[in-house]
């Protein structure tokens, strides 16, 4: 075959001139063969459209759905029946790998624990172990008798007992103001909170009087066995002690310095009941509130105090003076309570 090209034509260069198909050429190739999984998925997608975990069909070459189409799809899903939506969620969960499923389950457990703690934490303060009835000091529990700091003995074994008194004749020997003969009056009482690191204490001021021109001799500390205090409420004894010391003002000592000479003008004895004398389960501040008589808005007494405190002492000299004066009250016990006589209805 003859060449019909002009003699002056320029022959184009050969692109494969100088090409050497060696090992270096093969390694420098930039096009690689698709993996086995890619070939498998490509073959599957030719017959079955692919589905992502959210249940949406797509194709590798397809365009991304618009925002409007996504909103309309979400609206259709929200209008679907509940069981259809639930089935869709179940399918999406099953489409996850085992590790992703465990991650979802653990996340739900953490959320439930956090929500449960937030919902139920406030109620823990109202469990029977911590909460008390409104305005009440709590229910006493039996304990053991023990010595108190500063003097006296706590009668823990009597906690919850009704009608207990260290001096049995105390209820029948209550002193009433205005009667002749030895008298014991409750001038004042209260509760002092000593600080966060120290327990509080109840304080009582007692007024003593011989009720006559004849002085009353009381041995120390205030009677041979000291002062006894019992506080009782609806649940029985909530606090109690005996042998409590007293500080006496307005009365001289006896000649031996171990007792007191109480005149008709009277003397004041200061007695302290420490919080250690309260039965287990009793709140001191709530009990202090329960020792006050009930009053109305006009500060008029409307009822007795919810809790009764009885303070008493016993001394043979008291009985001797009563016999000498010929008063009706007999015995050697002086006692008084915080309750106001029923006839007292005037403002306090």
Secondary structure, 3 states (H helix, E strand, C coil): CCCCCCCCCCCCCCCCCCCCCCHHHHHCCCCCCCCHHHHHHHHHHCCCCEECCCCCEECCCCCCCCHHHHHHHHHHHHHCCHHHHHHHHHHHHHHCCHHHHHHHHHHHHHHHHHHHHHHHCHHHHHCCCCCCCCCCCCCCECCCCEECCCCCEECHHHCCCCCCCCCCCCHHHECCCCCCCCEEEEEEEEEECCCCCCCCEEEEEEEEECCCCCCEEEECCCCCCCEEEEEEECCEEEEEEEEECEEEECCEECCCCCEEEECCCCEEEEEEEEHHHECECCCHHHHHHHCCCEECCCCEEEECCCCEEEEEEECHHHHHHHHHHCCCCCCCEEEEECCCCCCCCCEC
